[in-house]
Amino acid sequence: MTAVLAVFLKAPRPGAVKTRLVPALGPDTAAQLYRALAENVLAATRPRSSEYERRLFFAPPEAGAEMEAWRPGEAWIPQAGADLGARMSSAFDAEFGRGTGRVAIVGSDVPGLTRADVLSALGSLEDHDLAVGPARDGGYYLIALARARPELFRGVAWGASAVFAATMERAAALGLTVRVLEERRDIDTPDDVRAEWASLRPLLTRDVADAIENALGLAPPS
């Protein structure tokens, strides 16, 4: 049965990514941090052999040439939908419409995410309807399904701290069995950067790392 990992990414444009970090880091440094996070997720989730196929869903939809220039030869697909929920639902619909048997969607800003997480989520769909990886901010960094479940994505306040809880409530109302993965931290705020700095710094060029340390008053990890 074909399995697919869909990675959701944004064009790494200054001022358009990691906006909650812009006041502290500035738009250019925030964008460079995002780019490094995304590159790390792509490296960490690269499948081996025929474990799963991977496709990259990008926003905004007019950024196709920019994304292809960033990583030539990837399977780039524009995200479609008015909000994050609609875009995820659309991606699931597209993949299941192609005949894919199991689909996982992940974000691009979780430094701890690994290929093993993806395999665990996809494998859990053999005896669960849904797999979700909760994020420490109350959202989730991964969601996996074996069939389209559009009800999970409607009427959710995306970006709020209760996204994971709301999704669990919705799943319970639908009678879905759920596998909850290990909680991980995505990087959205200066406090997130501080908490994960030891793992983030090696992903960055020296100039970007120094700029972040200076902006946030961080000491280099020992």
Backbone as CSV, one residue per row, in Angstrom:
resi,resn,N_x,N_y,N_z,CA_x,CA_y,CA_z,C_x,C_y,C_z
1,MET,0.847,-1.194,0.000,0.000,0.000,0.000,0.880,1.239,0.000
2,THR,0.650,2.128,-0.949,1.476,3.326,-1.064,1.271,4.253,0.128
3,ALA,2.356,4.765,0.646,2.306,5.751,1.724,3.029,7.006,1.267
4,VAL,2.532,8.151,1.700,3.090,9.442,1.293,3.294,10.320,2.512
5,LEU,4.422,10.990,2.535,4.661,12.074,3.480,4.535,13.388,2.728
6,ALA,3.647,14.241,3.190,3.498,15.586,2.635,4.121,16.572,3.610
7,VAL,5.145,17.287,3.156,5.789,18.303,3.983,5.245,19.661,3.573
8,PHE,4.719,20.397,4.545,4.189,21.735,4.292,5.295,22.762,4.537
9,LEU,5.573,23.562,3.500,6.611,24.581,3.589,6.087,25.918,3.081
10,LYS,6.777,26.971,3.490,6.515,28.310,2.969,7.757,28.800,2.228
11,ALA,7.534,29.654,1.249,8.670,30.315,0.620,9.404,31.113,1.694
12,PRO,10.716,30.940,1.840,11.450,31.576,2.938,11.735,33.060,2.688
13,ARG,10.666,33.821,2.593,10.783,35.250,2.289,10.862,36.069,3.564
14,PRO,11.826,36.990,3.668,11.917,37.848,4.855,10.610,38.593,5.094
15,GLY,10.137,38.535,6.329,8.906,39.207,6.702,7.666,38.368,6.507
16,ALA,7.779,37.214,5.814,6.624,36.364,5.546,6.671,35.041,6.306
17,VAL,7.800,34.715,6.915,7.934,33.488,7.700,8.457,33.831,9.091
18,LYS,8.046,33.005,10.043,8.453,33.183,11.441,8.217,34.623,11.902
19,THR,7.011,35.091,11.660,6.699,36.498,11.929,6.744,36.836,13.414
20,ARG,6.513,35.851,14.276,6.588,36.134,15.710,8.028,36.285,16.194
21,LEU,8.976,35.882,15.347,10.386,36.081,15.677,10.944,37.368,15.089
22,VAL,10.220,37.962,14.148,10.736,39.148,13.459,11.036,40.304,14.406
23,PRO,10.166,40.624,15.395,10.508,41.749,16.287,11.833,41.578,17.006
24,ALA,12.186,40.339,17.341,13.434,40.103,18.071,14.622,39.900,17.143
25,LEU,14.413,39.205,16.026,15.531,38.816,15.174,15.671,39.659,13.919
26,GLY,14.587,40.323,13.507,14.584,40.998,12.224,14.125,40.032,11.142
27,PRO,13.589,40.566,10.041,13.013,39.692,9.009,14.025,38.790,8.313
28,ASP,15.233,39.286,8.057,16.215,38.482,7.337,16.700,37.293,8.172
29,THR,17.044,37.546,9.424,17.534,36.463,10.278,16.426,35.449,10.561
30,ALA,15.199,35.927,10.769,14.074,35.009,10.989,13.878,34.116,9.773
31,ALA,13.999,34.685,8.579,13.834,33.897,7.356,14.967,32.880,7.202
32,GLN,16.176,33.266,7.561,17.295,32.325,7.467,17.148,31.191,8.479
33,LEU,16.623,31.510,9.657,16.350,30.461,10.636,15.294,29.499,10.092
34,TYR,14.217,30.038,9.513,13.180,29.176,8.946,13.754,28.271,7.863
35,ARG,14.556,28.844,7.000,15.139,28.045,5.914,15.979,26.896,6.471
36,ALA,16.750,27.165,7.514,17.567,26.125,8.127,16.690,25.052,8.777
37,LEU,15.612,25.464,9.438,14.687,24.503,10.034,14.083,23.598,8.963
38,ALA,13.649,24.211,7.867,13.034,23.440,6.788,14.029,22.464,6.170
39,GLU,15.242,22.925,5.938,16.268,22.044,5.377,16.523,20.861,6.309
40,ASN,16.514,21.122,7.602,16.737,20.051,8.566,15.608,19.031,8.528
41,VAL,14.361,19.505,8.471,13.223,18.583,8.388,13.306,17.743,7.115
42,LEU,13.664,18.372,6.004,13.754,17.626,4.751,14.857,16.578,4.810
43,ALA,15.977,16.915,5.417,17.059,15.931,5.558,16.651,14.800,6.498
44,ALA,15.975,15.138,7.586,15.636,14.145,8.607,14.509,13.216,8.188
45,THR,13.686,13.640,7.225,12.544,12.815,6.816,12.728,12.192,5.445
46,ARG,13.925,12.258,4.903,14.159,11.639,3.598,13.951,10.134,3.713
47,PRO,13.058,9.557,2.907,12.788,8.119,3.030,13.928,7.270,2.474
48,ARG,14.034,6.083,2.988,14.970,5.107,2.467,14.212,4.088,1.623
49,SER,14.754,3.761,0.494,14.173,2.759,-0.382,12.711,3.099,-0.668
50,SER,11.799,2.172,-0.411,10.381,2.375,-0.738,9.529,2.553,0.509
51,GLU,10.120,3.118,1.568,9.373,3.281,2.820,8.115,4.118,2.604
52,TYR,8.265,5.246,1.939,7.152,6.128,1.585,7.636,7.091,0.524
53,GLU,6.705,7.676,-0.181,7.027,8.750,-1.108,6.914,10.079,-0.364
54,ARG,7.650,11.067,-0.842,7.581,12.374,-0.190,7.270,13.451,-1.215
55,ARG,6.309,14.304,-0.869,5.967,15.436,-1.724,5.935,16.708,-0.880
56,LEU,6.308,17.802,-1.513,6.440,19.073,-0.810,5.336,20.018,-1.252
57,PHE,4.503,20.406,-0.297,3.380,21.309,-0.557,3.780,22.709,-0.088
58,PHE,3.734,23.674,-1.004,4.286,24.986,-0.685,3.239,26.095,-0.729
59,ALA,3.552,27.163,-0.031,2.757,28.387,-0.038,3.726,29.570,-0.048
60,PRO,3.326,30.689,-0.663,2.091,30.895,-1.424,2.140,30.170,-2.766
61,PRO,0.975,29.957,-3.392,0.939,29.119,-4.592,1.680,29.696,-5.790
62,GLU,1.948,31.001,-5.795,2.664,31.590,-6.927,4.185,31.475,-6.778
63,ALA,4.646,30.799,-5.724,6.087,30.723,-5.450,6.741,29.492,-6.055
64,GLY,6.125,28.878,-7.062,6.656,27.637,-7.616,8.083,27.747,-8.117
65,ALA,8.381,28.789,-8.892,9.733,28.945,-9.429,10.744,29.157,-8.305
66,GLU,10.345,29.888,-7.289,11.210,30.145,-6.138,11.527,28.851,-5.383
67,MET,10.514,28.003,-5.210,10.725,26.754,-4.499,11.589,25.790,-5.315
68,GLU,11.351,25.731,-6.621,12.149,24.870,-7.483,13.610,25.315,-7.483
69,ALA,13.835,26.630,-7.442,15.205,27.131,-7.374,15.857,26.771,-6.031
70,TRP,15.057,26.739,-4.981,15.562,26.385,-3.649,16.023,24.933,-3.632
71,ARG,15.153,24.015,-4.098,15.489,22.593,-4.093,15.047,21.986,-5.423
72,PRO,15.892,22.050,-6.429,15.515,21.552,-7.753,15.197,20.059,-7.740
73,GLY,14.215,19.686,-8.564,13.908,18.284,-8.755,12.982,17.660,-7.748
74,GLU,12.543,18.431,-6.752,11.595,17.899,-5.777,10.176,17.886,-6.374
75,ALA,9.285,17.128,-5.724,7.882,17.084,-6.151,7.125,18.224,-5.470
76,TRP,7.181,19.404,-6.068,6.574,20.602,-5.494,5.101,20.696,-5.911
77,ILE,4.226,20.924,-4.927,2.794,21.029,-5.181,2.276,22.250,-4.424
78,PRO,1.551,23.170,-5.085,1.034,24.338,-4.360,-0.056,23.956,-3.374
79,GLN,-0.012,24.542,-2.193,-1.096,24.370,-1.236,-2.342,25.093,-1.752
80,ALA,-3.511,24.529,-1.437,-4.772,25.112,-1.906,-5.752,25.185,-0.747
81,GLY,-6.238,26.394,-0.458,-7.205,26.540,0.622,-7.040,27.861,1.326
82,ALA,-8.123,28.314,1.960,-8.141,29.641,2.577,-7.416,29.684,3.912
83,ASP,-7.343,28.564,4.628,-6.625,28.539,5.898,-5.875,27.219,6.000
84,LEU,-5.142,27.046,7.087,-4.304,25.856,7.225,-5.135,24.583,7.182
85,GLY,-6.280,24.593,7.844,-7.123,23.412,7.840,-7.579,23.040,6.445
86,ALA,-8.009,24.036,5.685,-8.453,23.776,4.306,-7.298,23.267,3.456
87,ARG,-6.092,23.797,3.694,-4.941,23.359,2.906,-4.547,21.919,3.231
88,MET,-4.611,21.561,4.518,-4.318,20.172,4.872,-5.388,19.230,4.334
89,SER,-6.641,19.599,4.479,-7.724,18.764,3.971,-7.588,18.567,2.466
90,SER,-7.240,19.634,1.760,-7.057,19.557,0.314,-5.908,18.624,-0.047
91,ALA,-4.817,18.694,0.720,-3.676,17.816,0.448,-4.052,16.355,0.670
92,PHE,-4.770,16.073,1.754,-5.233,14.703,1.970,-6.136,14.254,0.820
93,ASP,-7.071,15.108,0.430,-7.974,14.753,-0.669,-7.194,14.438,-1.945
94,ALA,-6.185,15.268,-2.239,-5.406,15.072,-3.461,-4.659,13.751,-3.434
95,GLU,-4.058,13.437,-2.297,-3.283,12.199,-2.216,-4.175,10.967,-2.236
96,PHE,-5.268,10.990,-1.483,-6.169,9.844,-1.513,-6.828,9.711,-2.888
97,GLY,-7.036,10.830,-3.566,-7.575,10.789,-4.912,-6.631,10.145,-5.909
98,ARG,-5.339,10.171,-5.599,-4.339,9.513,-6.449,-4.227,8.024,-6.157
99,GLY,-4.956,7.560,-5.151,-4.889,6.157,-4.783,-3.919,5.845,-3.664
100,THR,-3.391,6.862,-3.011,-2.483,6.652,-1.889,-3.233,6.007,-0.731
101,GLY,-2.591,5.053,-0.056,-3.260,4.344,1.022,-3.149,5.001,2.377
102,ARG,-1.998,5.612,2.676,-1.775,6.275,3.964,-1.007,7.569,3.716
103,VAL,-1.397,8.619,4.423,-0.783,9.933,4.206,-0.490,10.580,5.553
104,ALA,0.716,11.108,5.693,1.091,11.917,6.850,1.459,13.312,6.366
105,ILE,1.048,14.327,7.106,1.442,15.706,6.840,2.266,16.201,8.022
106,VAL,3.386,16.848,7.721,4.211,17.449,8.774,4.506,18.902,8.416
107,GLY,4.816,19.665,9.450,5.289,21.014,9.251,6.787,21.027,9.011
108,SER,7.332,22.218,8.865,8.748,22.334,8.486,9.570,23.096,9.519
109,ASP,9.094,23.148,10.768,9.805,23.944,11.777,9.969,23.211,13.100
110,VAL,10.090,21.871,13.033,10.240,21.059,14.246,11.616,20.400,14.220
111,PRO,12.578,20.911,14.979,13.948,20.390,14.877,14.094,18.943,15.305
112,GLY,13.173,18.419,16.127,13.297,17.045,16.591,12.630,16.014,15.710
113,LEU,11.948,16.440,14.666,11.218,15.511,13.811,12.181,14.612,13.043
114,THR,11.842,13.318,12.959,12.708,12.368,12.270,11.895,11.461,11.347
115,ARG,12.615,10.777,10.504,12.013,9.759,9.645,11.326,8.691,10.480
116,ALA,11.881,8.357,11.644,11.270,7.354,12.517,9.888,7.793,12.978
117,ASP,9.704,9.095,13.220,8.378,9.602,13.588,7.379,9.359,12.463
118,VAL,7.813,9.611,11.242,6.937,9.423,10.090,6.550,7.960,9.952
119,LEU,7.537,7.077,10.047,7.267,5.650,9.929,6.353,5.164,11.047
120,SER,6.548,5.679,12.250,5.704,5.296,13.378,4.260,5.724,13.134
121,ALA,4.089,6.955,12.646,2.738,7.458,12.390,2.053,6.648,11.291
122,LEU,2.759,6.430,10.193,2.164,5.672,9.085,1.867,4.237,9.493
123,GLY,2.771,3.639,10.241,2.556,2.273,10.689,1.379,2.147,11.639
124,SER,1.161,3.152,12.453,0.067,3.094,13.424,-1.299,3.091,12.757
125,LEU,-1.354,3.498,11.474,-2.635,3.515,10.770,-3.127,2.113,10.430
126,GLU,-2.309,1.109,10.674,-2.783,-0.267,10.490,-3.866,-0.617,11.500
127,ASP,-3.800,-0.006,12.704,-4.818,-0.308,13.711,-5.376,0.935,14.402
128,HIS,-5.125,2.107,13.827,-5.731,3.350,14.305,-6.252,4.131,13.101
129,ASP,-7.259,4.952,13.342,-7.794,5.794,12.271,-6.955,7.039,12.044
130,LEU,-6.256,7.466,13.081,-5.602,8.771,13.070,-4.354,8.710,13.928
131,ALA,-3.289,9.353,13.463,-2.088,9.542,14.276,-1.786,11.029,14.335
132,VAL,-1.462,11.524,15.519,-1.201,12.954,15.709,0.017,13.128,16.592
133,GLY,0.889,14.056,16.195,2.036,14.426,17.009,1.796,15.786,17.640
134,PRO,1.533,15.850,18.933,1.240,17.141,19.576,2.475,18.013,19.709
135,ALA,2.277,19.304,19.536,3.336,20.289,19.746,3.147,20.938,21.116
136,ARG,4.214,21.420,21.684,4.147,21.965,23.040,3.339,23.249,23.134
137,ASP,3.107,23.903,21.996,2.326,25.139,22.038,0.828,24.886,21.938
138,GLY,0.407,23.615,21.924,-1.008,23.293,21.854,-1.500,22.933,20.469
139,GLY,-0.628,23.008,19.480,-0.986,22.582,18.130,-0.506,21.165,17.882
140,TYR,-0.246,20.834,16.633,0.383,19.554,16.326,1.333,19.719,15.161
141,TYR,2.369,18.863,15.146,3.400,18.949,14.111,3.245,17.867,13.053
142,LEU,2.384,16.881,13.316,2.166,15.775,12.377,0.738,15.294,12.517
143,ILE,0.130,14.962,11.388,-1.169,14.296,11.391,-1.170,13.288,10.252
144,ALA,-1.667,12.083,10.533,-1.661,11.016,9.534,-3.022,10.333,9.499
145,LEU,-3.456,9.997,8.288,-4.763,9.382,8.065,-4.656,8.302,6.990
146,ALA,-5.594,7.355,7.030,-5.687,6.336,5.984,-6.888,6.579,5.072
147,ARG,-7.656,7.624,5.340,-8.739,8.041,4.453,-9.070,9.488,4.778
148,ALA,-9.709,10.158,3.852,-10.036,11.569,4.047,-11.003,11.741,5.221
149,ARG,-10.709,12.715,6.061,-11.561,13.044,7.206,-11.722,14.560,7.263
150,PRO,-12.470,15.151,6.325,-12.552,16.612,6.267,-13.123,17.251,7.529
151,GLU,-13.904,16.488,8.305,-14.508,17.050,9.513,-13.456,17.451,10.549
152,LEU,-12.274,16.849,10.468,-11.219,17.175,11.429,-10.657,18.577,11.230
153,PHE,-10.903,19.168,10.080,-10.233,20.421,9.723,-11.190,21.611,9.602
154,ARG,-12.469,21.382,9.819,-13.442,22.458,9.678,-13.699,23.154,11.011
155,GLY,-13.757,24.468,10.984,-14.137,25.233,12.160,-13.127,25.242,13.281
156,VAL,-11.867,24.943,12.980,-10.806,24.966,13.990,-10.121,26.330,13.960
157,ALA,-9.845,26.883,15.139,-9.147,28.171,15.231,-7.655,27.913,15.077
158,TRP,-7.173,27.897,13.828,-5.771,27.577,13.562,-4.862,28.662,14.118
159,GLY,-3.767,28.225,14.712,-2.844,29.161,15.334,-3.135,29.371,16.804
160,ALA,-4.287,28.888,17.282,-4.622,29.014,18.702,-3.972,27.881,19.481
161,SER,-3.981,28.014,20.811,-3.297,27.046,21.662,-4.114,25.793,21.920
162,ALA,-5.327,25.717,21.362,-6.197,24.570,21.630,-6.417,23.713,20.390
163,VAL,-5.539,23.813,19.379,-5.740,23.068,18.131,-5.681,21.558,18.381
164,PHE,-4.683,21.108,19.128,-4.585,19.676,19.400,-5.799,19.197,20.182
165,ALA,-6.185,19.934,21.228,-7.336,19.535,22.041,-8.611,19.506,21.205
166,ALA,-8.783,20.519,20.351,-9.977,20.561,19.501,-9.997,19.389,18.532
167,THR,-8.828,19.019,18.011,-8.745,17.892,17.089,-9.070,16.587,17.794
168,MET,-8.612,16.423,19.027,-8.934,15.221,19.789,-10.426,15.149,20.086
169,GLU,-11.028,16.283,20.404,-12.472,16.308,20.645,-13.234,15.939,19.381
170,ARG,-12.795,16.476,18.266,-13.445,16.173,16.993,-13.291,14.692,16.652
171,ALA,-12.107,14.144,16.870,-11.877,12.725,16.596,-12.766,11.848,17.473
172,ALA,-12.903,12.217,18.746,-13.756,11.435,19.646,-15.210,11.478,19.188
173,ALA,-15.661,12.661,18.758,-17.039,12.789,18.290,-17.292,11.948,17.045
174,LEU,-16.247,11.758,16.237,-16.367,10.958,15.017,-16.148,9.470,15.272
175,GLY,-15.792,9.123,16.518,-15.549,7.725,16.856,-14.244,7.188,16.315
176,LEU,-13.258,8.054,16.119,-11.983,7.633,15.550,-11.030,7.147,16.635
177,THR,-10.273,6.119,16.327,-9.205,5.683,17.222,-7.949,6.481,16.896
178,VAL,-7.227,6.898,17.946,-6.124,7.841,17.775,-4.848,7.311,18.411
179,ARG,-3.760,7.408,17.671,-2.419,7.174,18.224,-1.770,8.537,18.423
180,VAL,-1.392,8.847,19.644,-0.732,10.107,19.964,0.775,9.863,20.035
181,LEU,1.521,10.593,19.227,2.973,10.453,19.184,3.630,11.288,20.277
182,GLU,4.946,11.213,20.323,5.716,11.996,21.289,5.514,13.492,21.061
183,GLU,5.375,14.225,22.144,5.253,15.681,22.041,6.593,16.282,21.629
184,ARG,6.535,17.270,20.728,7.741,17.962,20.289,7.467,19.467,20.249
185,ARG,8.540,20.221,20.163,8.428,21.678,20.127,8.668,22.185,18.705
186,ASP,7.729,22.987,18.202,8.028,23.714,16.971,8.565,25.084,17.340
187,ILE,9.191,25.746,16.378,9.927,26.979,16.666,9.147,28.176,16.141
188,ASP,8.521,28.898,17.053,7.715,30.056,16.673,8.090,31.333,17.417
189,THR,8.617,31.209,18.634,8.830,32.365,19.492,10.275,32.403,19.992
190,PRO,10.724,33.535,20.524,12.057,33.579,21.129,12.251,32.534,22.221
191,ASP,11.207,32.265,23.018,11.341,31.241,24.057,11.575,29.863,23.447
192,ASP,10.941,29.577,22.307,11.190,28.309,21.623,12.649,28.213,21.187
193,VAL,13.168,29.303,20.637,14.565,29.313,20.198,15.490,29.070,21.392
194,ARG,15.213,29.743,22.497,16.045,29.570,23.685,16.016,28.114,24.162
195,ALA,14.835,27.522,24.201,14.694,26.161,24.715,15.398,25.132,23.837
196,GLU,15.458,25.390,22.537,16.014,24.418,21.597,17.367,24.855,21.030
197,TRP,17.999,25.857,21.644,19.175,26.447,21.033,20.305,25.442,20.810
198,ALA,20.490,24.516,21.738,21.578,23.548,21.581,21.416,22.718,20.310
199,SER,20.180,22.421,19.928,19.958,21.643,18.704,19.839,22.530,17.477
200,LEU,19.475,23.805,17.669,19.312,24.706,16.530,20.646,25.253,16.021
201,ARG,21.540,25.593,16.924,22.763,26.281,16.505,23.555,25.515,15.446
202,PRO,23.690,24.175,15.562,24.457,23.463,14.530,23.831,23.503,13.137
203,LEU,22.560,23.885,13.044,21.892,23.948,11.747,22.192,25.243,10.997
204,LEU,22.789,26.213,11.675,22.904,27.570,11.155,24.331,27.892,10.746
205,THR,24.445,28.834,9.826,25.764,29.381,9.553,26.231,30.175,10.773
206,ARG,27.523,30.395,10.849,28.051,31.097,12.017,27.471,32.510,12.124
207,ASP,27.332,33.198,10.994,26.816,34.565,11.029,25.391,34.610,11.564
208,VAL,24.547,33.675,11.114,23.156,33.656,11.571,23.094,33.269,13.043
209,ALA,23.871,32.266,13.436,23.888,31.857,14.844,24.343,33.001,15.743
210,ASP,25.385,33.698,15.329,25.875,34.830,16.129,24.818,35.922,16.228
211,ALA,24.116,36.189,15.133,23.079,37.224,15.142,21.967,36.865,16.112
212,ILE,21.563,35.585,16.131,20.498,35.163,17.040,20.968,35.221,18.482
213,GLU,22.193,34.781,18.736,22.718,34.850,20.106,22.774,36.284,20.601
214,ASN,23.190,37.183,19.749,23.261,38.594,20.143,21.871,39.168,20.387
215,ALA,20.917,38.821,19.516,19.559,39.364,19.637,18.845,38.853,20.876
216,LEU,19.069,37.591,21.229,18.328,36.983,22.325,19.157,36.837,23.603
217,GLY,20.376,37.307,23.579,21.229,37.215,24.769,21.577,35.789,25.121
218,LEU,21.823,34.966,24.110,22.127,33.555,24.321,23.641,33.337,24.383
219,ALA,24.036,32.383,25.186,25.424,31.946,25.199,25.540,30.747,24.281
220,PRO,26.658,30.617,23.557,26.848,29.430,22.723,26.748,28.157,23.561
221,PRO,26.084,27.109,23.067,26.027,25.857,23.816,27.411,25.322,24.096
222,SER,27.622,24.796,25.291,28.940,24.277,25.662,29.113,22.861,25.122
